[in-house]
Amino acid sequence: MTEPVKAKAGIYQTPEGYIVLSNGLVSRTFTLQPNVASIGLDEMRHNTSYLRSVRPEASLTIDGYNFYVGGLAGQSVHNYLLKEWVPTLKAIPGVFRLTNYHVEDTKERFTWQKNREWMPKDLPWPIPGKELIFTYHLDDNAINILAERKNQDNQRPIIFSDDFKKLSPSWRMFVSKAHERNSFINEGKLGEIMALANTAVYAEQDYKNGTKVITAKIVPGTDHSSAWGPGIGLIFDNKTIKINIRSNEHKVGFFDGNNEQKSVAIWNAESIWLRLELKADKVEASASVDGVNWQFVGICILNDGEVPRKVRIGKMDPKGGNSDFDNKGSEGRCKIEAFSMLGELPMKSAAENISRLAYLKQIEVNVHYELYDNMPVFCKWITIDNQSGQEITINSFKSEILAASEPESAVDRKERWLYPNITVETDYNFGGMSEEYIYSSSVEWKKDSLYTTQVNYDLTTPCLLEVTPKIGPEQTIKSGQTFSSFRTWELLNDSWDRERKTLAYRRMMRSIAPWITENPILMHIRSSDNASVKKAIDQCAEVGFEMAIMTFWSGFDAENNSPENIARMKELADYARSKNIALGGYSLLASRHIDSANDVVLPEGQHPRFGNSPCLESNWGQEYFGKLYNLFEKTGLNVFEHDGSYPGDLCYSNLHPGHKGVKDSQWNQFKRITDFYKWCRSKGIYLNVPDLYFLNGSNKTGMGYREANWSLPRAQQEIIERQNIFDGTWSKTPSMGWMFVPLVEYQGGGEAATIEPLKDHLPHYGQRLANLFGAGVQACYRGPQLYDSPQTKELVMKWVNFYKKHREVLDSDIIHVRRPDGRDYDAILHVNPFGTEKGLLMVYNPLNGTIKQKLKINLYYTGLKDHAQISEQDGKIKKIRIDHNYDAEFEIEIPAKSQTWFVIK
């Protein structure tokens, strides 16, 4: 991070035949035999392995059929992965298999028209690096397996079925008397079992002649039993067999009438399906988390003539009986949601199913991996190319499934876990300005039910990364078309230090979304009439501002496509351009009500993220975006402030023209808005969006502040503003977040909170300018004017000139020295080890008296060693020593309510 790194991305082959995507900083290793699987994910600086277990490379649901893409099975323990185990792993049956792979240079995700004049330095686009693409298809074996799966239970005749909404009279109950609350009908809910963990509560009925398959869907709930866990029992004359959920172990077990066979782990799910199939000489037991893909659990060999007599559903003892254990355990609930006895499959040609499914072989899945030069960052996504000759539907997908090494081991339950040290980012993110929202849109660190040898007693360590939309996308893809998932970036951190981790994240964001470095100095114009706008443009040009936005409540109407408004906006845009000022306006999207026909439709009791919201794929939504395209194409406006951006609201309407129902509503609405943002990026239209749309083209979001605080007394605003900047720049570069300076009264507070008249409050106005320009953070200066006297104009120009003189270092990363608290100095250090100015230290004095002291400042991230040259407030150059810990001593003497700065070279 402090010296130029020559870490070119490349693809290599090991002596074992493995493929390695590496740049010397990080590597991802793949085996190709007998199918593709990631067998290594390493941070190379500290020789740290992030992968502990092999998983599929992706998963898909196409036309209702579930498939893995790549992956291997057979790893005995999942704590770690040894190289010598890899050759023993087996291909997973019925999955997409590798057919080819190739390497390309990285390509731009979309077009970026740079606004070079607002950038501290030029940045490459696309990001230099390499792309590795694995191509997969289904083979004949996969189609045969799918045909066999399709020829299963949904085609069998139903002999008996109960969904426990109305209890069938054929059931007979057994309820242990170990506890008064034990019940098969808890609080009036049929099939909900309330019982002590190791006691028996079940329903029983006679086995129906002709039954070949018995299934049950069970919610384990809070049941914490193992051998007494809920399941299905099948009673013969001389034995009982049982399949049951061993809730306390996250496993499913099978008792074959004599012995408990080896339990198998099953993926965590709210519901688990259990299945017993009677064949001529045996009973096969299996389990599933979706009722479609079944995992073998056990087998019981039958003697000639053996026929079941009864069937049980619920909690039984280890041998399928009604006894209780001495240690009866604690109370818990589980629920039987469905039970069926099914008959013989109808005679049907297997060839008929195989023929019907053959089109799936013409679907090509490509899994893409990018690695960039000089960065420990991977990118991954999938594309699905439909050459089947018919439409297909992509119901859902997981583009990353990564069993990562856990950073902590906790025996007991935890409320807040430490996730693996991988920073994950996607371009499918919405809902707010916090990076945490990614966990509600596309990313989840989950429990890993295969990891049964972990330390945590409940097996709940979140160490399985899954990247998937929370709903959908439910996209129909015509033959000849290609579907692309969103992209995922994975930053392998080399430290747990907060500054270093967030510094790596900020540098990653500068590379994968370099338009965030465009950092124009901007004004919010309070009125959009011609005279007010031209006055503001003139003042911006006079003092060196670079942008003006007709802000909220200004009268600007982006939806007014009348010829008169288009002509007026073009005239103003042309006038601004003649003064080298970018001009644009504000529009509110979400948090507004249109009408019942065009708002998002949600079930009763649910509400949109911001209280109200139109559906972007309603008639109104489609017309709205059409008006925006028209406005910017015809007027030449080149700034757009888009408030209340799409927050991810679902829509259950089936009448809106742009989506079919709820399952495709989020994906389609997100695509609608991001297509517009990407178009803006291609036209050089600057985007202020209070949401995390950076990776789809937005330039800036809120740094993080409470608007009501601008009604506080001016002196309090000064401290809080610097706190907001200090806190916000942990996860943002200075150019990524805007602040707010209401020059006129805003949110109340009266004269004590208001800067206007500007000339009467020059010390405060100057402090606000010093706070912001000293941090490299641009604010929305909202009002009718930037200055009201020659002295005010001079003050504004002083700080504008300061910023432009030191723009490159001020727009660089911030190292957090001391957070503002109003009790002592506060400070931030800008660092730019690859620039001429290696650093700029800003130190503020909030006190009523002078601060005079020596500060020890760590200069490691400036890249300097031994000595540095410093100049205070662009004055005389002084040489200072840097010790072996990279600390340097700065002597400061700052008058009350003031600040100073040191340029470091």
Secondary structure, DSSP 8 states (H G I E B T S, - for coil): --S------EEEE-TTS-EEEE-SSEEEEEE-SSS-EEEEEEETTTTEE-EEE---SEEEEETTEEEEES-EE--S-SS---GGGGGG-EE-TTSBEEEEEEEEE---SS-----GGGSSS---SS-SEEEEEEEEE--HHHHHHHHHHHSSGGGS-EEEEE-SSS--TT-EEEE-TTSTT-EEEETTEEEEEEEETTS-EEEEEE--TT--EEEEEEE-TT---STT-EEEEEE-SS-EEEEEEEGGGTEEEEE-SS-EEEEEE----S-EEEEEEE-SSEEEEEEESSSSS-EEEEEEE--TT----EEEEEE--TTSSS---SS---EEEEEEEEEEEE-------HHHHHHHHGGGGGEEEEEEEEEETTSSEEEEEEEEEE-SSS-EEEEEEESEEEEE--S---SS--SS----SEEEEES---SSSSGGGHHHHTEEEEE-TT-TTSS-TTS--EEEEEE--SS---EEE-TT-EEE---EEEEE-S---HHHHHHHHHHHHHHHSGGGG----EEEES--SHHHHHHHHHHHHHHT--EEEE-TTSS--TT---HHHHHHHHHHHHHHHHTT-EEEEEEE-SS----TTTB----TT---TTS--B-TTSHHHHHHHHHHHHHHHHH---EEEEES---------S-STT-SSSTTHHHHHHHHHHHHHHHHHHHT-EEE-SSS-GGGT--BEE----GGGGGS-HHHHHHHHHHHHHHHTTTS-GGGEEEEEESS--SS-GGGG---SGGGGHHHHHHHHHHHHHHT--EEEEES-S-SSHHHHHHHHHHHHHHHHTHHHHTSEEEEEE---SSS-EEEEEE-TTSSS-EEEEEEE-SSS-EEEEEEEE-GGGT--SEEEEEETT--EEEEEB-TTSEEEEEEEE-TTEEEEEEE-
